[in-house]
C-alpha cells in the first residue's frame, strides 16, 4: 500500500491544535464543591501533553495540572484534564492514533503521525487503539481522517490573540472532556462524587448543548479549506485560464463562531 502524501495545511492544523494547549493551567476552580469555602493552592505539576517534531527534533508540549485544598473540608480537589484515564499523552493525540488506526496498520499510523509532526511509536498506537474509549468523531481532510478534537483545537489556537493563552474550558470542551466517564451523561455528573461545582456543571451543559452548531461550523470551515486549496491550485494553470479568489477563512470562522 502506497503511503498517502501529507498536505502541509494538514500538518499545520495538527501542529496548531497541539501547540494551543501549551502552558495551559487546569485547576478545579476557586470554590469548594462540598461546603462552598474558598479553595487554596495545594500543588501543581507539569504533565507532558504531546511531543512534536520540529526539524526532526523532539519538542515536548506541557500543560500544568493544579490541585487545590479546602481548609474547611480538608479535601484535596483535582481538576478535569485533557487526558483519557490510563494514558500519559493528551487526548487529541490518542484520538488521532485511534482515528488513523481504523483504516491502516499501527506501524503506518506511527509513520503518518510522525510526518504530521507528532512523535508517537507504533506500540503506543496499538495500546491506544485497543483501549475501550468512547467513539472518536472525525472528518476527512485531504484524504485522511482527522479527529474533530484536533480541528476544534486548531480553531482555538488560530483565533487566540495571545498565543498560549486560550481558555481552559474551551480546551476541555474541544477535547470532549476526556477525563469524564462519558461527557453526554449530565445526570451522572450531578449524582457522582466529583470535584465539579454547579457553575462548572452549567458550563459543561451549555457547551454540550451547543456542540451540534460547533460541529456544523467545523464541517463548513473544513469544506472552505478544501475549496480554497482546489481553487488556489487552478491558478498555476498556463496562460491564466482561470483566475480565482482565495476564501478568507479567518473572516468566515469569526462570523460563524
C-alpha positions in Angstrom: 0.0 0.0 0.0 1.4 3.3 -1.1 1.8 6.0 1.6 -0.6 8.9 1.3 1.1 12.3 0.9 0.6 14.7 3.8 -0.6 18.1 2.8 1.3 21.0 4.5 -2.0 22.6 5.5 -3.0 19.3 7.4 0.4 19.4 9.2 -0.3 23.0 10.2 -3.7 22.1 11.5 -2.3 19.3 13.7 0.6 21.4 15.0 -1.6 24.5 15.7 -4.1 22.3 17.6 -1.5 20.7 19.9 0.5 24.0 20.5 -2.7 25.7 21.5 -2.6 23.7 24.8 1.0 24.6 25.7 1.3 26.0 29.2 -2.4 25.9 29.9 -3.2 25.6 33.6 -6.0 23.2 34.6 -7.4 23.8 38.0 -10.6 22.7 39.9 -11.9 26.3 40.4 -12.0 28.7 43.3 -14.9 27.4 45.4 -15.2 24.1 47.2 -18.0 22.0 45.7 -18.8 20.4 49.1 -19.0 23.4 51.5 -18.7 26.4 49.3 -15.5 27.7 51.0 -12.6 29.2 49.0 -10.0 26.8 47.7 -6.3 27.4 48.1 -3.5 26.1 46.0 -2.2 22.7 47.1 0.4 21.7 44.4 0.9 21.7 40.7 3.0 19.7 38.2 3.8 19.8 34.5 2.4 17.0 32.5 3.5 16.2 29.0 0.7 16.7 26.6 2.4 15.8 23.3 5.8 15.6 21.7 6.1 17.5 18.4 8.8 17.2 15.8 10.3 20.4 14.6 13.1 19.9 12.0 13.3 16.3 13.2 13.9 17.4 16.7 11.5 16.5 19.6 9.6 19.4 21.1 7.6 18.5 24.2 4.4 20.3 24.9 3.4 20.5 28.6 0.3 21.5 30.4 0.0 22.4 34.1 -2.2 20.4 36.4 -3.0 22.2 39.7 -4.7 20.6 42.7 -6.5 22.7 45.3 -7.2 22.3 49.0 -10.2 23.2 51.1 -9.2 24.2 54.7 -12.8 23.6 55.9 -13.4 20.2 54.5 -9.7 19.2 54.4 -10.2 17.7 51.0 -7.9 17.8 48.0 -9.5 18.5 44.7 -8.1 17.6 41.3 -9.2 19.3 38.1 -10.6 17.9 34.9 -7.8 17.1 32.5 -7.4 16.8 28.7 -6.2 13.2 29.2 -8.0 9.9 29.0 -7.8 7.8 32.1 -4.8 5.5 32.0 -2.9 7.4 29.3 0.2 9.6 29.5 -0.4 11.7 26.4 -3.1 14.3 25.5 -6.4 13.0 24.4 -6.1 14.7 20.9 -3.0 12.6 20.2 -4.9 9.5 21.3 -7.8 10.5 19.1 -5.5 10.9 16.1 -4.0 7.5 16.6 -7.4 5.8 17.0 -8.9 7.6 14.0 -6.0 6.6 11.7 -5.8 3.0 13.1 -9.3 2.3 11.8 -8.0 2.5 8.2 -4.4 1.4 8.4 -1.9 -0.7 10.4 -0.4 0.5 13.7 3.1 0.9 12.1 1.7 3.1 9.3 -0.2 5.2 11.9 3.0 5.9 13.6 4.6 6.9 10.3 1.7 9.2 9.3 1.7 10.8 12.8 5.4 11.5 12.6 5.0 13.1 9.1 2.4 15.3 10.7 4.9 16.4 13.2 3.7 14.3 16.2 6.1 11.8 17.7 4.4 8.5 18.7 5.6 4.9 18.3 3.6 2.0 17.0 3.4 0.3 20.3 1.7 3.3 21.9 -0.7 3.4 18.8 -1.5 -0.2 19.4 -2.2 0.4 23.1 -4.5 3.4 22.4 -6.4 1.6 19.6 -7.2 -1.4 21.9 -8.4 0.6 24.9 -12.2 0.8 25.0 -12.6 4.6 24.9 -15.7 6.4 23.6 -16.1 6.8 19.8 -13.9 9.4 18.1 -15.8 11.6 15.7 -13.6 12.5 12.7 -13.8 14.4 9.4 -11.9 13.7 6.2 -9.3 16.3 5.4 -7.1 15.9 2.3 -8.0 12.2 2.2 -7.1 11.5 5.8 -9.5 11.0 8.8 -8.7 13.7 11.3 -10.5 13.8 14.8 -12.9 16.7 15.4 -11.0 17.4 18.6 -7.9 18.3 16.5 -9.9 20.5 14.2 -11.6 22.3 17.1 -8.3 22.9 18.9 -6.8 24.3 15.7 -9.6 26.8 15.5 -9.0 27.8 19.1 -5.2 28.1 18.5 -5.7 30.1 15.3 -8.2 32.5 16.8 -6.4 33.4 20.1 -4.8 36.9 20.1 -2.1 35.9 22.6 -0.5 32.5 21.7 -0.5 30.0 24.5 -3.4 31.7 26.4 -6.7 30.2 25.3 -9.4 29.4 27.9 -9.1 26.2 29.9 -12.8 25.4 29.5 -12.6 25.8 25.7 -9.7 23.3 25.6 -11.7 20.8 27.7 -14.8 21.3 25.5 -12.8 20.8 22.3 -11.3 17.6 23.7 -14.8 16.5 24.8 -13.9 16.2 28.5 -11.9 13.0 28.2 -11.3 12.6 31.9 -15.0 12.1 32.5 -16.6 8.7 32.0 -19.0 10.0 29.4 -19.4 13.6 28.5 -23.0 13.1 27.5 -24.3 11.8 30.8 -25.1 15.1 32.7 -27.2 13.3 35.3 -24.2 11.2 36.2 -22.2 14.4 36.9 -25.0 15.6 39.2 -25.0 12.4 41.3 -21.4 11.4 41.2 -18.8 12.4 43.8 -16.8 14.7 41.6 -15.0 18.0 42.0 -17.3 19.8 39.6 -19.3 22.6 41.2 -22.7 23.9 40.0 -21.1 26.7 38.0 -18.7 24.3 36.2 -21.6 21.8 35.6 -23.7 24.5 33.9 -20.7 25.4 31.7 -20.4 21.8 30.6 -24.1 21.6 30.0 -24.2 24.7 27.9 -21.1 23.7 25.8 -22.5 20.2 25.2 -25.9 21.7 24.1 -24.1 23.9 21.5 -22.0 21.0 20.3 -24.1 20.4 17.2 -23.7 24.0 15.9 -20.0 24.0 16.6 -19.5 20.7 14.8 -21.5 22.1 11.8 -19.2 25.1 11.8 -16.2 22.9 11.8 -17.5 21.0 8.8 -18.2 24.2 7.0 -14.7 25.6 7.6 -13.2 22.3 6.6 -15.1 22.5 3.3 -13.8 26.0 2.8 -10.3 24.8 3.3 -10.7 22.1 0.7 -12.4 24.6 -1.7 -9.6 27.1 -1.1 -6.9 24.5 -1.8 -8.6 23.4 -5.1 -9.1 26.9 -6.5 -5.6 28.0 -5.4 -4.1 25.1 -7.4 -6.0 26.2 -10.5 -4.1 29.5 -10.5 -1.0 27.5 -11.6 -2.6 26.6 -15.0 -0.7 28.1 -18.0 -1.9 31.4 -19.6 -4.1 32.2 -16.6 -7.0 30.1 -17.8 -8.9 30.6 -14.6 -8.4 33.5 -12.1 -10.0 32.7 -8.7 -10.1 34.4 -5.4 -8.9 32.5 -2.3 -11.5 32.3 0.5 -10.8 34.3 3.6 -11.2 31.5 6.2 -10.3 33.7 9.2 -13.2 36.0 8.5 -15.6 33.1 7.9 -14.7 31.4 11.1 -15.1 34.7 13.1 -18.5 35.3 11.6 -19.7 31.8 12.2 -18.5 31.4 15.8 
